[in-house]
């Protein structure tokens, strides 16, 4: 059983490595940069990118804003929204992604930063009325990324199963898959 779980984890890591490599290559070719704001993934998304040799050409960094106050003070997420809805909400993910793109933007690069975010309930149990496995990922995409014609910021809901580590790794896999799909829009 342990060997089977290890093989599953290795296969998932291999898929994440392939997705991250493809996204980084697309961004490098098209002169985009990537930055992240992570809550429930706590650095795993950044790790997915920095595992790839040469990632520094594209990946700018990741702000681990685990604390709800950090989401407001560092990323500019609406404090009233956080108070009213909590951190596990699609608009929070959207604002985190947009705030990340703004935070990591460099004047000399222009508006080319892809802002990503992760927030949710990893478990083992629910967080109030929000079940374990509920997560939101945000993507703030600049003009020219895939089929985007002016900056677009969206959030996507995920409902994942498994233990805490599986949920966290599943969120990383899902956001990488979504980025790959969005970048492929321009290659069809």
C-alpha positions in Angstrom: 0.0 0.0 0.0 2.8 2.5 0.9 4.6 1.7 -2.4 1.4 2.3 -4.3 0.9 5.7 -2.6 4.6 6.6 -3.3 4.1 5.6 -7.0 0.9 7.8 -7.2 2.7 10.7 -5.6 5.7 10.3 -8.0 3.3 10.2 -11.0 1.5 13.4 -9.8 4.9 15.1 -9.2 6.0 14.1 -12.7 2.7 15.6 -14.2 3.2 18.8 -12.2 6.8 19.0 -13.4 5.7 18.7 -17.0 2.9 21.2 -16.6 5.2 23.7 -14.9 7.9 23.3 -17.6 5.3 23.9 -20.3 3.9 27.0 -18.6 7.4 28.4 -18.0 8.4 27.8 -21.6 5.3 29.5 -22.9 5.9 32.5 -20.6 9.5 32.8 -21.5 8.8 32.7 -25.2 6.0 35.3 -24.9 7.8 37.5 -22.3 5.5 36.9 -19.4 6.5 36.7 -15.8 4.8 34.6 -13.0 4.2 35.5 -9.4 2.0 33.8 -6.8 0.2 34.4 -3.5 -0.3 31.3 -1.6 -2.5 30.5 1.4 -3.4 26.8 1.7 -0.5 25.7 -0.6 2.0 27.5 1.6 4.8 27.5 -0.9 4.1 24.4 -2.9 3.1 26.4 -6.0 6.4 28.3 -5.9 8.2 24.9 -5.5 6.4 23.6 -8.6 8.0 26.3 -10.6 11.5 26.5 -9.0 11.9 22.7 -9.5 12.3 23.5 -13.2 15.9 24.5 -14.2 15.9 28.1 -15.6 12.6 29.1 -13.8 14.3 32.3 -12.7 13.9 33.7 -16.2 10.1 33.8 -15.6 9.2 33.1 -12.0 9.4 36.2 -9.8 8.4 34.9 -6.4 5.6 33.9 -4.1 4.0 35.6 -1.1 2.8 33.1 1.4 -0.1 35.0 2.9 -1.5 32.4 5.2 -2.8 34.9 7.8 -6.0 36.6 6.8 -4.5 40.0 7.8 -1.6 39.5 5.4 -4.0 39.0 2.6 -5.3 42.5 3.2 -2.1 44.3 4.2 0.3 42.8 1.6 -2.0 42.0 -1.3 -4.7 44.6 -0.9 -7.6 42.2 -0.5 -10.7 44.0 0.8 -10.6 43.7 4.6 -14.4 44.0 4.8 -14.8 41.1 2.3 -12.4 39.0 4.4 -14.3 39.9 7.6 -17.6 39.0 6.1 -16.7 35.9 4.0 -13.5 34.7 5.4 -10.5 33.7 3.3 -12.1 30.8 1.4 -14.1 32.7 -1.2 -13.8 33.2 -5.0 -13.6 37.0 -4.7 -10.7 36.6 -2.2 -8.8 34.4 -4.7 -9.5 36.9 -7.5 -8.3 39.8 -5.4 -5.2 37.9 -4.2 -4.3 37.1 -7.9 -4.7 40.7 -9.0 -2.8 42.0 -6.0 0.0 39.6 -6.7 0.3 40.8 -10.3 0.4 44.4 -9.0 2.9 43.6 -6.2 5.4 41.9 -8.5 5.1 44.2 -11.4 8.4 45.9 -12.5 8.2 49.2 -14.3 10.8 48.1 -16.9 8.8 45.0 -17.8 5.4 46.6 -18.2 2.2 44.8 -17.4 3.4 41.2 -18.1 2.9 39.5 -14.7 0.7 36.5 -14.5 -0.7 36.7 -10.9 -1.8 33.4 -9.3 -3.4 32.7 -6.0 -4.5 29.7 -3.8 -6.9 29.8 -0.9 -9.1 27.1 0.6 -9.6 24.4 3.3 -7.0 21.7 3.2 -8.4 19.8 6.1 -8.5 17.5 7.9 -11.9 18.9 8.8 -14.1 21.7 7.7 -13.5 25.4 8.4 -16.9 26.6 9.7 -19.4 25.9 6.9 -16.7 25.3 4.3 -15.8 21.7 3.8 -12.3 20.2 3.6 -11.2 20.1 0.0 -13.0 23.3 -1.0 -10.4 25.6 -2.7 -10.3 28.6 -5.0 -7.5 29.5 -7.4 -7.1 32.9 -8.9 -5.5 33.8 -12.2 -4.8 37.4 -13.2 -3.7 37.2 -16.8 -2.1 40.1 -18.8 -3.0 41.1 -22.3 -1.8 38.6 -24.8 -1.7 35.6 -22.5 -3.6 32.9 -24.4 -6.7 34.6 -25.8 -6.8 37.4 -23.3 -7.1 40.9 -24.9 -6.9 43.0 -21.8 -6.0 42.0 -18.2 -8.5 39.4 -17.0 -8.7 38.2 -13.4 -10.8 35.1 -12.6 -11.3 32.6 -9.8 -12.0 28.9 -10.2 -13.6 26.7 -7.6 -12.1 23.3 -6.8 -13.7 20.5 -4.7 -10.9 18.0 -3.9 -10.9 14.7 -2.0 -8.2 13.2 0.2 -6.0 14.1 3.2 -4.5 17.5 3.8 -1.4 16.9 1.7 -3.4 15.5 -1.2 -5.7 18.5 -1.2 -2.7 20.9 -1.2 -0.9 19.1 -4.0 -4.1 18.7 -5.9 -4.6 22.5 -5.9 -1.1 23.0 -7.3 -1.8 20.4 -10.0 -5.1 22.1 -10.9 -3.7 25.6 -11.2 -0.9 24.4 -13.4 -3.3 22.5 -15.6 -5.6 25.6 -15.8 -2.6 27.8 -16.8 -1.5 25.2 -19.4 -5.1 25.2 -20.9 -5.2 29.0 -20.9 -1.8 29.3 -22.6 -2.8 26.7 -25.2 -5.7 28.9 -26.3 -3.3 30.9 -28.3 -1.6 27.9 -29.8 -4.6 26.3 -31.5 
